[in-house]
Amino acid sequence: MNSKAYQVCATCIHFQAVRIDKKMTYLCSRLKYETKPSYAFQCWEPKEHVKRLMEKRGSINE
């Protein structure tokens, strides 16, 4: 498994899930617009727990 398998908005440090009027809204704090957890962008920066999981599974190409 390579890092592309993890490279979606939901695993990025910029991803925010916010409940507005009883509805979940997903935002990218870096790009400043609404996104979805399954979207992927070139600016992806993994959260710490995702980095650890990738290291454990040998998925980080350094």
Protein Blocks (a to p, Z undefined) as FASTA:
>chain_A
ZZklmmcfklpckbccddeehiacdddfklopacdfkbccfklccdfklmmmmmmnopac
ZZ
